[in-house]
Amino acid sequence: MYDQQLLVEMKGISKVFNGVKALRNVSLKIRKGTVHALMGENGAGKSTAMKILSGIHKPTEGSILVEGNEIFLDNPKMALDNGIAMIHQELSPIFEMTVAENIFLGREPVYPKIHLVNYPKMYKDTKKMFESLGLSIDPKQRMKELSVSEIQMVEIVKAVSYDSKVIIMDEPTSSLADKEVEQLFSIINRLKNEGKGIIYISHKMDEIFQIADDITIFRDGEYISTNLAKTLDHDSLIKQMVGRELTDIFPERSKSVKDQIALSVEGISAKGYFQNVSFQLKEGEILGLTGLMGAGRTEIAKAIFGMIPIESGIIKLKNKEVKIKGPKDAIKHGIAFVTEDRKEEGLVLPMSVKQNITISSLHKFTSGPMMKRDLETQVVDDMIKKLKIKTYSRNQLVETLSGGNQQKIVLAKWLLTDPKVLILDEPTRGIDIGAKTEIYKLMDQLTKEGYSIIMISSEMPEVLGMSDRIIVLSEGKVTGTLRPKEATQEKILSLATANKMGV
């Protein structure tokens, strides 16, 4: 007898790509009115499984049941018709169209006989759905006028509008502030109360234990276990995800910080972004830059790298003033910038590992019009080995790699430019706990080798665990500098809200 509480069941699912098994006999059961967290390291098979469930990929083996009936999904529309909707991590709305037009795209209500779009009904139905979820977005607004968080909410409403039984959410809070996360969780709870099933993919452990009822763990393309969330804790979850205990997530920082100043920022300002910002970065140091969203952290990094013009102030490298009018100047002076959005700004996804690693240093591998292919191959192989990039070939396409390995490739690309100062903006965003630990160890090793690092991060444990000093920003101004021994989450939050509270 089929369990009446099960909305969807994936049984014995396997998937082979070009002879490589991405999934081996995995299973997943989604109960009515629950949030089911799907956990695992990057490359564990979570995305492949969800693409199968949403009709993007066909399974090589196995079956999918919806409310006890086996279904065959040849495309995403068939999944939607069977009540399965997926909200992807990379949102892709049509920005020139209105909110309502995006939600009803391809299934617009029409007037009988004349078959013209019934816009009043479309706007009315959209507004009704928003109100049912406690949202106040104008259905007539163009998508380009919305914030990232509002676009995320529209995608959720679109999924609900298909009368979906199961909604897959892939890293839904990656671009949301704390207040917006609370609003999302409120919507999820409403959906649960309506009997929907939510498949929730996230690397944020605190979210998982806050929102999940069930947790299924994949590892290396295989099913490991399913547990009630209340029966697991942080350590036991990590152990099942990575197959080992991660007692030392953060490496013990080596005594690599020297007295010499690598970078000095003196009173720099950029109108609308930040004002009168000053700090120093020592050789071999990891300097944490933190604050709430909109504090100006990324903008300061972009200014140092020449992407935002500085109106006043001075930048010095090793006590010598430098003029940086653009990224080309910054690279020439030994500054590298790993942006927070690796897919949009850090990588060329359809190109190979080798091409991405050498793209910013091609002059090193040319002799006149000829490429030194052997030298390029040797250097790339050395980087793959040094950074422990998991790839079956230097010619593998970067878009097929996990987030952690993609991040290592961005680092490899910049390390080849021979920088002295590395700016890392959200260096572990969207990667799993095991890959995070590898990035942290790599950062520690780089400082031993003489690199100096500015680390911008929204994750408090990361800031506290990796920084030799912490600069806190609020509304474009430095509100405090803390050393790790004196720093606490409470102190950082107090400084991060200082300007907002009129302090």
DORO-342521 format. One line per 3 residues: their letters; for each residue x, y, z of C-alpha. Coordinates in nm, 4 decimals, always signed. Each point is the difference from the previous one (the first is absolute). Layout:
BEGIN
a) X Y Z  ...
***
This chain:
BEGIN
myd) +0.0000 +0.0000 +0.0000  +0.1391 +0.3387 -0.0979  +0.0560 +0.2419 +0.2886
qql) -0.2734 +0.2642 -0.0365  +0.2307 +0.2577 +0.1579  +0.2563 -0.0321 -0.2797
lve) -0.0308 +0.2578 -0.2756  +0.3025 -0.1077 -0.2035  +0.2353 -0.2971 +0.0073
mkg) +0.3195 -0.0505 -0.1998  +0.0998 -0.3690 -0.0025  +0.3351 -0.1446 -0.1055
isk) +0.0966 +0.2994 -0.2142  +0.3280 -0.0232 -0.1917  +0.1375 +0.2393 -0.2592
vfn) +0.2971 -0.0453 -0.2342  +0.1618 +0.2877 -0.1920  +0.2548 -0.0988 -0.2656
gvk) +0.0821 -0.3215 +0.1822  +0.0305 +0.1729 +0.3403  -0.2578 -0.0953 +0.2663
alr) -0.1278 +0.3215 +0.1582  -0.2650 -0.1849 +0.2046  -0.0022 -0.3594 +0.1234
nvs) -0.3280 -0.1462 +0.1214  -0.1151 +0.3012 +0.2048  -0.3403 +0.0356 +0.1644
lki) -0.2043 +0.2889 +0.1367  -0.3422 +0.0148 +0.1672  -0.1845 +0.3302 +0.0450
rkg) -0.2755 +0.0058 +0.2614  -0.3068 +0.2208 -0.0220  +0.0274 +0.3281 +0.1927
tvh) +0.3735 -0.0248 +0.0727  +0.3281 +0.1668 -0.0870  +0.2493 -0.2616 -0.1176
alm) +0.3621 +0.1177 -0.0012  +0.2238 -0.1646 -0.2590  +0.3576 +0.0184 +0.1248
gen) +0.3409 -0.0952 -0.1299  +0.3280 +0.1446 -0.1169  +0.0291 +0.1618 -0.3422
gag) +0.0099 -0.2851 -0.2485  -0.2066 -0.2272 +0.2255  -0.2755 -0.0235 -0.2632
kst) -0.2627 +0.2330 +0.1497  -0.0401 +0.2177 -0.3088  -0.0026 -0.2989 -0.2372
amk) -0.2746 -0.1667 +0.2044  -0.2084 +0.3177 +0.0031  +0.0457 +0.0524 -0.3741
ils) -0.1344 -0.3521 -0.0487  -0.2962 +0.0705 +0.2284  -0.0738 +0.3265 -0.1827
gih) +0.0180 -0.1602 -0.3456  +0.3258 +0.1568 -0.1196  +0.1886 -0.3333 -0.0063
kpt) -0.1318 -0.3511 -0.0543  +0.1165 -0.2688 +0.2442  +0.2114 -0.2848 -0.1357
egs) -0.1682 -0.2328 +0.2511  -0.2712 +0.0246 +0.2639  -0.3526 +0.1338 +0.0321
ilv) -0.1906 +0.3062 +0.1256  -0.3370 -0.0254 +0.1713  -0.2409 +0.2884 +0.0668
egn) -0.2625 -0.0902 +0.2600  +0.0594 -0.3676 -0.0730  -0.0203 +0.0182 -0.3783
eif) +0.3135 -0.0525 -0.2074  +0.0686 +0.2827 -0.2423  +0.2450 +0.0570 -0.2838
ldn) +0.1438 +0.3495 -0.0322  +0.1323 +0.0906 -0.3438  +0.0154 +0.3753 +0.0586
pkm) -0.0597 +0.2706 +0.2662  -0.3568 +0.0602 -0.1202  -0.0889 -0.3612 +0.0805
ald) +0.1410 +0.0492 +0.3487  -0.2099 +0.3145 +0.0462  -0.3083 -0.1817 -0.1294
ngi) +0.0640 -0.2632 +0.2681  +0.0304 +0.2600 +0.2757  +0.3813 +0.0302 +0.0249
ami) +0.1576 +0.3464 -0.0291  +0.3637 +0.1050 +0.0450  +0.1355 +0.3414 +0.0968
hqe) +0.3562 +0.0072 -0.1271  +0.2909 +0.1669 +0.1789  +0.0703 +0.2128 -0.3094
lsp) -0.3192 +0.2005 -0.0468  -0.0868 +0.0754 -0.3622  -0.3047 +0.2291 -0.0246
ife) -0.0886 +0.2038 -0.3083  +0.0902 +0.3410 +0.1384  -0.1899 +0.2150 -0.2530
mtv) -0.3298 -0.1720 +0.0773  -0.2239 +0.0609 +0.3001  -0.0176 -0.2185 +0.3081
aen) -0.3368 -0.1455 -0.1051  +0.1220 -0.0662 -0.3560  +0.2971 -0.1944 +0.1394
ifl) -0.2207 -0.2096 +0.2250  -0.2497 -0.0890 -0.2757  +0.2502 -0.0234 -0.2858
gre) -0.1240 -0.2495 -0.2599  -0.3346 -0.0527 +0.1740  -0.1516 +0.3469 +0.0036
pvy) -0.3761 +0.0245 +0.0657  -0.1818 +0.1068 -0.3175  -0.3400 +0.1378 -0.0921
pki) -0.2243 -0.2671 -0.1576  -0.0443 +0.0101 -0.3772  +0.2402 +0.2909 -0.0679
hlv) +0.2941 -0.1707 +0.1794  +0.1654 +0.3210 +0.1178  +0.1794 +0.0048 +0.3330
nyp) -0.2333 +0.0862 +0.2865  +0.2374 +0.2332 +0.1868  -0.2491 +0.1077 +0.2709
kmy) -0.0546 -0.3661 +0.0962  +0.3753 -0.0716 -0.0113  +0.0789 +0.2917 +0.2315
kdt) -0.2916 -0.0862 +0.2299  +0.1031 -0.3681 +0.0283  +0.3622 +0.0981 +0.0642
kkm) -0.0969 +0.2455 +0.2721  -0.2205 -0.2643 +0.1625  +0.2920 -0.2477 +0.0107
fes) +0.2311 +0.2634 +0.1478  -0.2533 +0.0851 +0.2703  -0.0423 -0.3677 +0.0902
lgl) +0.3756 -0.0172 +0.0681  +0.0219 +0.3334 +0.1804  +0.1874 +0.1799 -0.2804
sid) -0.0559 +0.3583 -0.1152  +0.1691 +0.0059 -0.3433  -0.1829 +0.1926 -0.2743
pkq) -0.0937 -0.2470 -0.2802  +0.0359 +0.2826 -0.2554  +0.3613 +0.0788 +0.0919
rmk) +0.2674 -0.0988 -0.2487  +0.2352 -0.2698 +0.1249  +0.3006 +0.2255 -0.0560
els) -0.1359 +0.2339 +0.2694  +0.0042 -0.2720 +0.2702  +0.2742 -0.0898 +0.2441
vse) +0.1622 -0.3453 -0.0111  -0.2031 -0.1074 +0.3021  -0.3258 +0.1145 -0.1633
iqm) +0.0895 -0.1910 -0.3177  +0.0548 -0.3066 +0.2196  -0.3484 +0.0444 +0.1487
vei) -0.1533 +0.0348 -0.3484  +0.1635 -0.3296 -0.1014  -0.1574 -0.1662 +0.3050
vka) -0.3437 +0.1382 -0.0898  +0.0496 -0.1225 -0.3588  +0.0745 -0.3503 +0.1303
vsy) -0.3072 +0.0099 +0.2256  -0.2161 +0.1262 -0.2887  +0.0422 -0.3332 -0.1783
dsk) -0.1847 -0.1559 +0.2960  +0.3224 -0.1854 +0.0731  -0.0029 -0.2804 +0.2514
vii) +0.3780 +0.0092 +0.0385  +0.2199 +0.3104 -0.0276  +0.3777 -0.0374 -0.0326
mde) +0.1991 +0.2947 +0.1404  +0.3694 +0.0055 -0.0920  +0.2034 +0.2329 +0.2288
pts) -0.3004 +0.2364 +0.0340  +0.1658 +0.2299 +0.2576  +0.3377 +0.0494 -0.1728
sla) -0.0852 +0.3634 -0.0842  -0.2371 +0.0820 +0.2869  +0.0538 +0.2139 +0.3101
dke) -0.1087 -0.1303 +0.3430  -0.3393 +0.1742 -0.0073  -0.0702 -0.1383 -0.3478
veq) +0.0966 -0.3502 +0.1160  -0.2606 +0.0304 +0.2772  -0.2602 +0.0962 -0.2606
lfs) +0.0971 -0.2996 -0.2150  -0.0289 -0.2354 +0.2981  -0.3433 +0.1448 +0.0769
iin) -0.1103 -0.0774 -0.3573  +0.1438 -0.3528 +0.0246  -0.1973 -0.0592 +0.3197
rlk) -0.3199 +0.1130 -0.1738  +0.0688 -0.2418 -0.2838  +0.0619 -0.2812 +0.2498
neg) -0.3345 +0.0724 +0.1663  -0.1648 -0.0330 -0.3429  +0.1480 -0.3495 -0.0313
kgi) +0.2753 +0.0834 -0.2474  +0.3343 -0.1770 +0.0099  +0.3145 +0.2158 -0.0153
iyi) +0.3368 -0.1421 -0.1083  +0.2542 +0.2408 +0.1458  +0.3644 +0.0065 -0.1135
shk) +0.2390 +0.2170 +0.2000  +0.3530 -0.0044 +0.1400  -0.1061 +0.2165 +0.2965
mde) -0.0241 -0.2359 +0.2972  -0.1865 +0.2445 +0.2246  -0.2765 +0.0299 -0.2618
ifq) -0.0312 -0.3753 -0.0363  -0.0561 -0.0562 +0.3702  -0.2397 +0.2947 +0.0139
iad) -0.2262 -0.0973 -0.2897  +0.0391 -0.3735 -0.0828  -0.2187 -0.2884 +0.1138
dit) +0.1898 -0.2747 -0.1858  +0.3601 -0.0126 -0.1223  +0.1314 -0.2257 -0.2760
ifr) +0.3752 -0.0214 -0.0577  +0.1773 -0.0845 -0.3259  +0.3732 -0.0616 -0.0282
dge) +0.1982 -0.0570 -0.3217  -0.3190 -0.0700 -0.1964  -0.1314 -0.2535 +0.2514
yis) -0.2832 +0.0012 +0.2534  +0.1296 +0.0012 +0.3592  -0.2989 +0.0468 +0.2295
tnl) -0.3285 +0.1722 +0.0803  -0.0636 +0.1267 +0.3520  -0.2440 +0.2161 +0.1898
akt) +0.1776 +0.3340 +0.0375  -0.0534 -0.0015 +0.3762  +0.2069 -0.3201 +0.0329
ldh) +0.3143 +0.1588 -0.1510  +0.2397 +0.2659 +0.1200  +0.2606 +0.2087 -0.1831
dsl) +0.2876 -0.2465 +0.0486  -0.1926 -0.3163 -0.0888  -0.1379 +0.1653 -0.3141
ikq) +0.3453 +0.1090 -0.1163  +0.1442 -0.3466 +0.0690  -0.2650 -0.1652 -0.2197
mvg) +0.0478 +0.2602 -0.2756  +0.3767 -0.0280 -0.0291  +0.0568 -0.3538 +0.1320
rel) +0.2353 +0.1225 +0.2698  +0.0034 +0.2310 +0.3008  +0.0913 +0.3615 -0.0644
tdi) +0.1232 +0.0925 +0.3443  +0.2190 +0.2757 -0.1409  -0.2092 +0.1912 -0.2509
fpe) +0.2326 +0.2983 +0.0347  +0.3768 -0.0563 -0.0033  +0.1993 +0.1329 +0.2913
rsk) +0.1371 +0.3219 -0.1424  +0.3761 -0.0152 -0.0482  +0.2276 +0.2757 +0.1229
svk) +0.0291 +0.1429 -0.3472  -0.0973 +0.3622 +0.0694  +0.2972 +0.2352 -0.0312
dqi) +0.0431 +0.3611 +0.1121  +0.0436 +0.1263 -0.3570  -0.3023 +0.1663 -0.1591
als) -0.1106 -0.1580 -0.3304  -0.2901 +0.2372 -0.0731  -0.1038 +0.3293 +0.1549
veg) -0.3365 +0.1664 -0.0645  -0.0118 +0.3590 +0.1239  -0.3264 +0.1942 +0.0092
isa) -0.1455 -0.1287 -0.3260  -0.3523 +0.1060 -0.0989  -0.2351 -0.0756 -0.2881
kgy) -0.3274 +0.1915 -0.0042  -0.3014 -0.2191 +0.0647  +0.2139 -0.2961 +0.1090
fqn) +0.2340 +0.0783 +0.2929  +0.1632 +0.2929 +0.1793  +0.3440 +0.0616 +0.1496
vsf) +0.1003 -0.3671 +0.0294  +0.3462 -0.0755 +0.1405  +0.1738 -0.3260 +0.0906
qlk) +0.3282 -0.1863 -0.0406  +0.0680 -0.3540 -0.1166  +0.3181 -0.1627 +0.1265
ege) +0.2100 -0.2503 -0.1920  -0.1211 -0.3549 +0.0634  -0.3219 +0.1220 +0.1628
ilg) -0.3634 -0.0950 -0.0551  -0.1994 +0.3174 +0.0596  -0.3717 -0.0617 +0.0385
ltg) -0.2391 +0.2620 -0.1413  -0.3535 -0.0452 +0.1249  -0.3308 +0.1791 +0.0519
lmg) -0.3625 -0.0244 -0.1040  -0.1160 +0.0023 -0.3621  +0.0469 +0.3496 -0.1404
agr) +0.2854 +0.0818 +0.2370  +0.2363 +0.0669 -0.2903  +0.2314 -0.3009 +0.0342
tei) -0.0028 -0.1098 -0.3645  +0.0078 +0.3594 -0.1233  +0.3219 +0.0661 +0.1962
aka) +0.1547 -0.3099 -0.1564  -0.1070 +0.1125 -0.3470  +0.1485 +0.3443 +0.0638
ifg) +0.3359 -0.1486 +0.1030  -0.0113 -0.2119 -0.3166  -0.0847 +0.2989 -0.2192
mip) -0.3583 -0.0955 -0.0819  -0.1491 +0.2983 +0.1877  +0.1734 +0.3393 -0.0259
ies) +0.1295 +0.1489 +0.3252  -0.0909 +0.3650 +0.0485  +0.2480 +0.0651 +0.2811
gii) +0.2575 -0.1821 +0.2085  +0.3170 -0.1969 -0.0631  +0.0890 -0.3658 -0.0640
klk) +0.3537 -0.1131 +0.0790  +0.1771 -0.3279 -0.0701  +0.3003 -0.0588 +0.2265
nke) -0.0208 +0.3680 +0.1091  +0.0179 +0.1245 -0.3607  -0.3022 +0.1858 -0.1392
vki) -0.1504 -0.1572 -0.3112  -0.2557 +0.1288 -0.2497  -0.2560 -0.2637 -0.0953
kgp) -0.2288 +0.1130 -0.2815  -0.1220 -0.3443 -0.0950  +0.0439 -0.3749 +0.0590
kda) +0.2961 -0.0068 -0.2412  +0.1894 +0.2384 +0.2314  -0.0963 -0.2042 +0.3056
ikh) +0.1270 -0.3243 -0.1567  +0.3228 +0.1739 -0.1058  +0.0540 +0.1104 +0.3628
gia) -0.0585 -0.3528 +0.1327  -0.3654 +0.0157 +0.1136  -0.2451 -0.2800 -0.0834
fvt) -0.3760 +0.0012 +0.0602  -0.2079 -0.3180 +0.0305  -0.3584 +0.1271 -0.0350
edr) -0.2946 -0.1412 +0.1921  -0.1801 -0.1167 -0.3169  +0.2451 -0.2497 -0.1497
kee) -0.2387 -0.1150 -0.2735  -0.0815 +0.3466 -0.1352  +0.3270 +0.1839 +0.0657
glv) +0.2722 -0.2547 +0.0736  -0.0321 -0.2794 -0.2560  -0.0791 -0.0714 -0.3631
lpm) -0.2189 -0.3016 +0.0679  -0.0050 -0.1605 -0.3494  +0.3829 +0.0046 -0.0105
svk) +0.2403 -0.2598 +0.1419  +0.1826 -0.0075 +0.3321  +0.3261 +0.0786 -0.1818
qni) -0.1439 +0.2927 -0.1946  -0.1528 +0.1546 +0.3128  +0.3189 -0.0320 +0.2035
tis) +0.2230 +0.1663 -0.2615  -0.2446 +0.2548 -0.1445  +0.1410 +0.2927 +0.2015
slh) +0.3657 -0.0971 -0.0520  +0.0206 -0.0942 -0.3680  +0.3029 +0.2273 -0.0504
kft) +0.2015 -0.2505 +0.2058  -0.0664 -0.2720 -0.2541  +0.0617 +0.1840 -0.3260
sgp) +0.3099 +0.0430 -0.2117  -0.0857 +0.2414 -0.2774  -0.3172 -0.1341 -0.1641
mmk) +0.0533 -0.3533 +0.1371  -0.1327 -0.1561 +0.3182  +0.2359 -0.1986 +0.2220
rdl) -0.2475 -0.2853 +0.0403  +0.2322 -0.2305 +0.1927  +0.0800 +0.2728 +0.2547
etq) -0.3689 +0.0897 +0.0341  -0.0909 -0.3652 +0.0605  +0.2755 -0.0416 +0.2601
vvd) -0.1000 +0.3148 +0.1916  -0.3694 -0.0960 -0.0064  +0.0752 -0.3526 +0.1247
dmi) +0.2127 +0.1466 +0.2804  -0.2878 +0.2299 +0.1025  -0.2515 -0.2864 -0.0070
kkl) +0.2304 -0.1978 +0.2285  +0.0827 +0.2902 +0.2340  -0.3619 +0.1066 +0.0489
kik) -0.1307 -0.3605 -0.0003  -0.2523 +0.0734 -0.2758  -0.2154 -0.3085 -0.0586
tys) -0.0283 -0.0415 -0.3768  +0.0406 -0.3033 -0.2241  +0.1887 +0.2125 -0.2540
rnq) +0.1458 +0.3485 -0.0477  -0.2310 +0.0103 -0.3040  -0.3189 -0.0597 +0.2000
lve) -0.2546 +0.2808 -0.0375  -0.0156 +0.2188 +0.3101  -0.3815 +0.0071 -0.0045
tls) -0.0016 -0.3732 +0.0830  +0.2032 +0.0418 +0.3214  -0.1249 +0.0494 +0.3553
ggn) -0.0118 +0.3469 +0.1558  +0.3028 -0.0643 +0.2199  +0.2141 -0.1077 -0.2944
qqk) -0.1211 +0.2956 -0.2063  +0.1095 +0.2315 +0.2813  +0.3448 -0.1609 +0.0036
ivl) +0.0309 +0.0608 -0.3749  -0.0760 +0.3703 +0.0504  +0.2737 +0.0086 +0.2660
akw) +0.2410 -0.1829 -0.2298  -0.0674 +0.2519 -0.2774  +0.0881 +0.2914 +0.2257
llt) +0.3007 -0.1678 +0.1610  +0.1550 -0.0252 -0.3467  -0.0003 +0.3817 -0.0210
dpk) +0.2592 +0.0039 +0.2837  -0.1986 +0.2147 +0.2436  +0.1227 +0.1177 +0.3389
vli) -0.3472 +0.0997 +0.1229  -0.3004 -0.2312 -0.0439  -0.3502 +0.1387 +0.0498
lde) -0.2458 -0.2857 +0.0563  -0.3674 +0.1043 -0.0053  -0.2172 -0.2682 +0.1653
ptr) +0.2610 -0.2701 -0.0763  -0.2181 -0.2932 +0.1118  -0.3472 +0.1133 -0.1086
gid) -0.2087 -0.2893 -0.1306  +0.2542 -0.2746 +0.0707  -0.0260 -0.2862 +0.2447
iga) +0.1698 -0.0402 +0.3365  +0.2717 -0.2346 -0.1278  +0.0934 +0.2336 -0.2856
kte) -0.0078 +0.2951 +0.2407  +0.2585 -0.1695 +0.2193  +0.2240 -0.0540 -0.3038
iyk) -0.0311 +0.3694 -0.0966  +0.0854 +0.1044 +0.3566  +0.3107 -0.2197 +0.0029
lmd) +0.1014 +0.1408 -0.3374  -0.0386 +0.3576 +0.1298  +0.2169 -0.0850 +0.3004
qlt) +0.2640 -0.1549 -0.2268  +0.0008 +0.3055 -0.2271  +0.0750 +0.2310 +0.2917
keg) +0.2914 -0.2262 +0.0939  +0.1292 +0.0530 -0.3528  -0.0110 +0.3786 +0.0444
ysi) -0.3395 +0.0928 -0.1408  -0.2164 +0.2540 +0.1859  -0.3769 -0.0528 -0.0061
imi) -0.3030 +0.2248 +0.0405  -0.2949 -0.2316 +0.0677  -0.3511 +0.1406 -0.0372
sse) -0.2571 -0.2244 +0.1633  -0.3591 +0.0007 +0.1257  +0.0500 -0.3264 +0.1899
mpe) +0.0832 +0.0774 +0.3612  +0.1728 -0.3330 +0.0801  +0.2229 +0.0535 -0.3045
vlg) +0.0897 +0.3542 +0.1063  +0.0807 -0.1109 +0.3543  +0.1754 -0.3194 -0.1057
msd) +0.2292 +0.1349 -0.2716  +0.0765 +0.3675 +0.0695  +0.3176 +0.1297 +0.1638
rii) -0.1811 +0.3328 +0.0367  -0.3605 +0.1001 -0.0733  -0.1128 +0.3315 -0.1513
vls) -0.3730 +0.0665 +0.0526  -0.1932 +0.2287 -0.2355  -0.3379 +0.1643 +0.0254
egk) -0.1575 +0.2101 -0.2756  +0.3302 +0.0647 -0.1730  +0.2014 +0.0880 +0.3090
vtg) +0.2469 -0.1910 +0.2189  -0.1584 -0.0356 +0.3433  +0.2607 -0.2150 +0.1691
tlr) +0.3050 -0.2261 -0.0149  +0.0113 -0.3194 +0.2056  +0.2564 -0.2690 +0.0673
pke) -0.1239 -0.3610 +0.0051  +0.0493 -0.0422 +0.3760  -0.2292 +0.2933 +0.0786
atq) -0.2444 -0.0515 -0.2877  -0.3421 -0.1585 +0.0520  -0.3072 -0.0194 -0.2202
eki) -0.1719 +0.2462 +0.2335  +0.2815 +0.2565 -0.0224  +0.0182 -0.0280 -0.3792
lsl) -0.3779 +0.0379 -0.0355  +0.0015 +0.3010 +0.2327  +0.2665 +0.1716 -0.2131
ata) -0.1725 -0.1050 -0.3232  -0.3216 +0.1755 +0.1089  +0.1723 +0.3021 +0.1580
nkm) -0.0838 +0.2531 -0.2727  -0.3501 -0.1417 -0.0444  -0.0690 +0.0618 +0.3695
gv) +0.1417 +0.3495 -0.0108  +0.3085 -0.0866 +0.2032
***
